[in-house]
């Protein structure tokens, strides 16, 4: 019993010491009529399969970008980069613009009613609206 209690205490301490990941949300301009979206739909825009929205990306190599693509497309950043490289090379699409911070992504999305992006939930304000929360 003492051993089980010790293991539970260590597990609880480890869980408390691990920082919680910031919740990521997919956003559009507050002017956009869209209200909700499924991950599969978002993946279409961020993989160049639909032009209904213009994707806006976080910086290459950023943790939020890597997490976003894994959750939404089930692909890693290198796979997504390869998809866009092929689309750009064949002239079928233009790669998403990249921004260094969530604040820059939020501004780009807020300024363009056709844009779609992703940021930390804590960065959302009334210039954009959340259409998908990633779990």
N, C-alpha and C positions, 0 to 999 in steps of 0.2 A: 504494500500500500504506500509506503514511504517513497519507493522508487517511482510509482505512478504519479504521485503528487509532485515530486521533483521534476519529472518530465513535463507535466502540465504547467508548472511554474516557468520552466525554461521556454516552453512554447509560447506562453502568454507574453513573456518579456521580449522574445524575438519579434512577435507580431506588433507589439507596441513600439519597438525600436525601428521598424521598417516604415519609412514614410509612405503615406498614401499617394498613389498616383493621381495627378490632376485629372478631373473628368474632362473628356474631349467632346466637343459638340460641333455639328455641321451647321453653318450659318449661311443666310442669304441677306440681302439688303432689306431693311424694314419696309422699303417701297415695293418689294416683290410680293405677289399674291400667294406664293407657295406657303403652306402651313406645316406640312409633315412630309417625311420621306423615309423610305426603308433603306437599310445599308446597301442592298442590291442595286437600288436606284442610284445612290450616291456613287457606287463603284463605276457605273456606266459613264458618268461624267469625268471621274478622275482617272479612267483608263482610256479616254478618248473615243468611247463607243457612242456617245451622244453629244450633240452640240446645243442642246436646249439650255444648258448653263455653261458658263465659262469658268473652269476650275482655277482657283488661286491656291498656290502651294506654300507650305512652310519651307524653311531652308533645308537644302540637301544635307543629310546626316543628322538632323535634329531628332531628338527623342520623340517629340510629338508626331513628326512625319512618319517615322518608323512604326510607331504604335498605330497611327491612323491607318496606314496601308495594310498592316497585318490584320487589323480588326475588320476593315471594310472590304478589302479585296482578297484577303487571305494570301497576299503576296508580300515578299520583302521589297525593300527599296530598290535593290539591284534589278529585280524582275520588272518592277514598274518602270524604271529608267529605260530598260531594254524595249519595253512596249512603246514608250513615247519616242525613243530613238528611231524605231522602225516607222512609226506614223509620220514623224517629221521628215525622215529621209524619202519616203514615198510621196510626200506632199499632201497627205490626207488630213493632217492636223498640225496645229502649232502647240508646242509644249506649254504647260501652265507657267505663268509668271511665278517666280519664287520671291518670298519676302523673309527677312531675317527674324521678325518678331510677330507675335500674335497681334500686337497693336497695329502693325503695318498691314497684316492680312485683313484685320477687321476694317480698317480704313478703305482698303481697296475694294472689299465686298460692299461696304456701305455706299461707296460712290458709284457702283455699277449694278443696276437692277438685274443684270444677267449673270452676275458673278456668284460663285459658290466657294466657300472655304471652310476651314476647320481651325478652331482655337480652343484654348482652355475655357471651361465654363465660367470661371471667375473673371474672364476678360469681357464677357458679354455686356453690352449696354443697349440703350434704346435706338441706336443707329442700325442695328442688325437684329435678326430674329433667328432663334434656334429652330431647326426643322428636324434634327436628329440628334439624340444623345447616345454616345457609344458606351456600351457596357463592357 
